[in-house]
Amino acid sequence: MTRMIEIINNTLILEKQVLEQELEEIINNKQGSVGDRVKKATNILSKLAKTDSAKETLNTYINNNNNK
């Protein structure tokens, strides 16, 4: 892997870990209304899905270029 791809990959991994931590904190936090917490959690889940999709796309790109 090139250095740039490694940086992108590591950035996506870090972003996912941060989002997972934020989600865990929202789930375990009892402060605020249920509606607000649900809204925040679904927003984070949406960001997690985008991050997972980006990681999968990057892995596909890497695999396609390694097979050439």
N, C-alpha and C positions, 0 to 999 in steps of 0.2 A: 504494500500500500504506500501511496505517496504520503508525504507529510501532511499535505492539505486534507486529504481524505481522512487521515487519522485525527486531525484537529476537528473536522466536522463530526466524525463518529463520536469522539470524546465529548464534544459539546452536546450532542443529542443524548448521550448517556447521562450526563450531568443534569440536563434540563429535565429528563424523565425522573431522576431521583429527587430533584427539588420539588417537582409537582406531586410526586407520591407522598413526600413529607408534608406538604401543604394540605393535601387531601386527608391524610391521617389526622393532622391537627384539627381540621374542621370537623371531622367525624367525632373526635373525642372531646371537642370543646362544647360545653353546654350553654355557653353565653350566646345571646342573640336569639332571634326568632327561628323557628324551624324552617320557615320559608326562606329566610336569608341564607341559612346554612345550606339548604338544599340548592339554592341558586348558585352559591359559591362552589359547592361540590360539583354540580353539573358543568359549570364553567371550567373547572380544573380537569374534569374527565374529558371534556372536549379537547382541551389543550394536550392532554395525555394521548388521546387518540391521534391527533395530528403529529405528535412527536413520534409515536410508534409507526405511523404510516411513513414518515420521513425516513426513519431508521430502516424500515423494510425496503423502501425505494433505494436508499443508499446501498444496502446489501445486494440488491438485484443488480445495480450498476456495477458494483465491485465484481460480482460473480460473472456478469456478462463480459467484462473487460479481461478477466482472468482466463476465460475460455477462448479468447481470440488468439 
